[in-house]
């Protein structure tokens, strides 16, 4: 005899269970929430010294905040949407706070992109200069050695002792440049001292043109080494730290509001961070958890909230309950 199976009803969702929050982006949140209230933003930061914001910003990696804010805001909105009117009244948080956080995080994202792009450009320019410098050193040494051997053929080995003394080594751009200039001066002096020697030098292509070429090469070697690449960052590190601090302040205010509400009503959830969670962990007394050394992840055991020239002479989850408040960051 066939028996009918009655489908068991789905278990009721506990109020303490975290609602599912879809991944979103700062741009999408900005479109949904609209622009931040400028007057509210001014009031929010008015009583916080800039140095305090910078100090907070130095404690956290910018990218951790940028990565965490979208999910944090989305989960906060989802929690607020699931609360009754009475529960929502327990979360003492202005509606303008979430749009402000999204706007500040969006500004941080744009600043970091500019900062990183400029740093990459500088690194590329410095690498190119290093290549040019090595090329100049290599060409300078080659010109010096060609001239040295030409002088030896023209004047003979006995007269090369002085050349050996003045040429020196090429262990730095400046030393190579000085050696090239000294070799050029020797050629000029030899040409003026004896017409026969002057003709010999011309015979072996180490005469006036060679001296001029040596001086030109010395200028190139010295000039390439003297070029410095300016940082040229459109966004300074201090400005980035300051913006980190502005974002951190708003996150702390939001967390404080939710944590306070949860102490009164344990069914109210608290939005959670991931990479930046360590910075906002509950603190006791005056001690606070330090930043993890691995680049911003939550601490383990906690909830996820060409050939070189020779220089020789020639020859986590979305939400988590919280039980106690955090002392706050600048607010």
C-alpha positions in Angstrom: 0.0 0.0 0.0 1.5 3.3 -1.1 2.0 5.8 1.5 1.9 9.5 0.8 4.9 11.5 1.9 4.3 14.8 3.4 6.9 17.4 2.6 8.4 18.7 5.8 8.1 22.5 6.0 11.4 24.4 5.8 12.7 25.3 9.2 12.1 28.8 10.3 15.0 31.1 9.9 16.4 32.1 13.2 16.7 35.9 13.7 20.3 35.4 14.6 21.2 33.8 11.3 23.1 36.1 8.8 21.0 37.1 5.8 22.5 36.3 2.5 24.2 39.4 1.0 25.3 39.4 -2.6 28.7 40.8 -3.5 28.5 44.3 -4.9 30.9 47.1 -5.8 31.5 50.7 -4.6 30.3 52.1 -7.9 27.0 50.1 -7.6 26.5 51.2 -4.0 27.2 54.8 -4.9 24.5 54.6 -7.6 22.0 53.0 -5.3 22.6 55.3 -2.2 23.3 58.5 -4.1 25.9 61.2 -3.2 27.0 61.8 0.4 25.6 64.7 2.3 28.3 67.3 2.3 27.1 69.1 5.3 26.8 65.9 7.3 30.3 64.9 6.2 31.7 68.2 7.4 30.0 67.8 10.8 31.3 64.2 11.0 35.0 65.2 10.6 34.9 68.6 12.2 36.0 67.6 15.6 38.8 65.2 14.5 42.3 66.6 14.1 43.9 65.7 10.8 46.9 64.2 12.6 44.6 61.7 14.3 43.1 60.7 11.0 46.6 60.2 9.5 47.6 58.2 12.5 44.6 55.9 12.1 45.3 55.6 8.4 48.9 54.4 8.9 47.6 51.4 10.8 45.7 49.8 7.9 46.4 48.9 4.3 44.3 51.0 1.9 43.4 48.0 -0.3 42.0 46.2 2.7 39.5 49.0 3.4 38.6 49.2 -0.3 38.0 45.5 -0.5 35.9 45.3 2.7 33.7 48.3 2.4 31.3 47.1 -0.4 30.4 43.9 1.5 30.3 45.7 4.8 27.8 48.3 3.5 25.7 45.7 1.7 25.4 43.6 4.8 24.6 46.6 7.0 21.8 47.6 4.6 20.5 44.0 4.5 20.4 43.9 8.3 18.6 47.2 8.6 16.1 46.1 6.1 15.3 42.9 8.1 14.6 44.8 11.4 11.3 45.8 12.7 10.5 49.4 13.4 11.3 49.0 17.1 14.6 47.2 16.4 15.6 49.8 13.8 15.1 52.4 16.5 17.8 50.7 18.6 20.4 51.2 15.8 21.2 54.8 16.5 22.8 55.6 13.2 22.0 58.4 10.7 20.9 57.2 7.3 23.6 59.5 5.8 26.4 57.4 7.3 26.3 54.6 4.8 26.4 56.9 1.7 29.2 58.8 3.4 31.2 55.6 3.9 30.7 54.6 0.2 31.7 58.1 -1.0 34.9 58.1 1.2 35.9 54.6 0.2 35.3 55.5 -3.5 37.6 58.5 -3.0 40.2 56.3 -1.4 40.0 53.9 -4.3 40.6 56.6 -6.9 43.5 58.1 -4.8 45.2 54.7 -4.5 44.9 54.0 -8.2 46.6 57.4 -8.9 49.2 56.8 -6.2 50.1 53.3 -7.5 50.1 54.3 -11.2 52.5 57.2 -10.5 54.8 54.8 -8.4 54.8 52.4 -11.3 55.7 55.1 -13.8 58.6 56.2 -11.6 59.9 52.7 -11.3 59.7 52.3 -15.0 61.5 55.5 -15.6 64.3 54.6 -13.2 64.7 51.2 -14.8 65.0 52.9 -18.2 67.7 55.2 -16.8 69.6 52.3 -15.4 69.7 50.7 -18.9 70.9 54.0 -20.4 73.5 54.3 -17.7 74.9 50.8 -18.3 74.9 51.5 -22.0 76.9 54.7 -21.5 79.4 53.0 -19.3 79.9 50.2 -21.7 80.3 52.6 -24.7 82.7 54.8 -22.7 84.9 51.9 -21.7 85.0 50.7 -25.3 86.0 54.1 -26.6 88.7 54.4 -23.9 90.2 51.0 -24.7 90.2 51.7 -28.5 92.0 55.0 -27.9 94.5 53.4 -25.5 95.5 50.7 -28.0 95.8 53.3 -30.8 98.1 55.4 -28.6 100.2 52.4 -27.8 100.6 51.6 -31.5 101.4 55.3 -32.3 103.8 56.1 -29.4 105.1 52.7 -28.3 104.9 50.9 -24.9 107.5 53.0 -23.1 105.5 56.1 -23.3 102.3 54.5 -22.0 103.2 54.6 -18.3 101.9 58.1 -18.0 98.7 57.1 -19.8 98.2 54.2 -17.4 98.5 56.6 -14.5 96.0 59.2 -15.8 93.3 56.9 -17.2 92.5 55.2 -13.8 89.6 52.8 -13.4 86.0 52.8 -14.5 84.4 51.7 -11.3 81.9 54.6 -11.4 80.5 56.9 -14.0 82.4 59.9 -12.6 85.8 58.0 -12.5 85.3 56.8 -16.1 84.4 60.3 -17.2 87.5 61.8 -15.6 89.6 59.1 -17.2 88.2 59.9 -20.7 88.8 63.6 -20.2 92.4 63.0 -19.0 93.1 60.8 -22.0 91.8 63.6 -24.3 94.0 66.1 -22.5 97.0 63.8 -23.0 96.3 63.6 -26.8 96.1 67.4 -27.1 99.3 67.9 -25.1 101.1 65.3 -27.2 100.0 66.9 -30.5 101.2 70.3 -29.4 104.5 69.1 -28.1 105.8 67.4 -31.2 104.6 67.7 -34.8 105.9 64.1 -35.5 103.9 62.7 -32.7 100.9 64.7 -33.8 101.2 63.0 -37.2 101.6 59.6 -35.7 98.4 60.1 -33.7 96.5 61.1 -36.8 97.9 58.0 -38.6 96.4 55.8 -36.0 93.1 57.7 -35.7 93.9 58.9 -32.1 94.4 62.6 -32.9 92.1 65.6 -32.6 88.9 63.8 -33.6 89.6 61.1 -31.1 90.1 63.7 -28.3 86.8 65.4 -29.1 85.0 62.0 -29.1 86.5 61.2 -25.7 85.2 64.5 -24.3 81.8 63.9 -25.8 81.6 60.4 -24.3 82.7 61.8 -20.9 79.7 64.2 -21.0 77.3 61.4 -21.9 78.6 59.1 -19.1 78.4 61.9 -16.5 75.1 63.3 -17.8 73.3 60.0 -17.8 74.4 59.2 -14.2 73.3 62.7 -13.0 69.7 62.4 -14.1 67.3 61.9 -11.2 63.7 60.7 -11.5 61.4 62.8 -9.4 58.7 61.0 -7.5 56.0 63.0 -9.2 53.2 61.3 -7.3 49.8 62.9 -7.8 48.8 61.5 -4.4 51.2 61.6 -1.5 51.4 58.8 1.0 50.2 61.2 3.7 47.1 62.1 1.7 46.5 58.3 1.3 46.9 57.8 5.0 44.5 60.7 5.7 41.8 59.2 3.5 42.3 55.8 5.1 41.6 57.5 8.4 38.5 59.1 7.1 37.1 55.7 6.0 38.1 54.0 9.3 36.3 56.7 11.3 33.0 56.0 9.6 33.3 52.3 9.8 33.9 52.5 13.5 30.8 54.7 14.0 28.7 52.1 12.1 30.1 49.2 14.1 29.5 51.0 17.3 25.8 51.6 16.5 25.2 48.0 15.6 27.1 46.7 18.6 25.2 48.9 21.0 21.9 47.7 19.5 22.9 44.1 19.8 23.7 44.5 23.5 20.1 45.5 23.9 18.6 43.0 21.5 20.6 39.9 20.8 18.8 39.1 17.6 20.2 42.2 15.9 23.2 41.2 13.8 26.4 43.2 13.3 28.0 43.6 9.8 31.5 42.2 9.7 34.7 43.1 8.0 37.3 40.7 6.5 40.8 42.0 5.8 40.4 45.1 8.0 38.6 43.2 10.8 41.7 43.2 13.1 41.6 47.0 13.3 38.1 47.1 14.7 38.2 44.1 17.0 36.7 44.5 20.5 39.3 46.0 22.7 39.7 45.6 26.5 41.3 48.3 28.6 44.0 50.2 26.7 45.3 47.2 24.8 44.4 46.6 21.2 45.1 43.9 18.7 48.1 44.7 16.5 48.0 44.5 12.7 48.8 41.0 11.4 52.2 40.9 9.7 51.0 39.1 6.6 49.3 42.0 4.8 46.1 42.7 6.5 44.3 39.4 6.9 42.4 38.8 10.1 44.5 37.1 12.8 44.3 33.3 13.0 41.8 32.0 15.5 39.4 34.9 15.0 36.3 35.1 12.9 36.8 36.3 9.4 35.6 39.8 9.7 72.6 43.5 -20.7 76.5 42.5 -20.0 78.1 44.6 -17.3 81.1 46.6 -18.4 84.5 45.9 -17.0 85.8 48.4 -14.5 89.5 47.4 -14.9 92.1 49.7 -16.3 92.8 49.2 -20.1 94.7 46.4 -21.1 35.5 35.4 5.3 31.6 35.3 6.3 29.4 38.4 6.0 28.0 38.9 9.5 29.0 38.2 13.1 27.4 38.8 16.5 29.2 41.2 18.8 28.8 41.3 22.5 30.8 44.4 23.6 31.4 47.7 22.1 34.6 49.1 20.7 36.0 52.3 22.2 35.9 54.1 18.8 38.1 55.7 16.3 38.0 59.4 16.4 34.2 59.6 17.1 
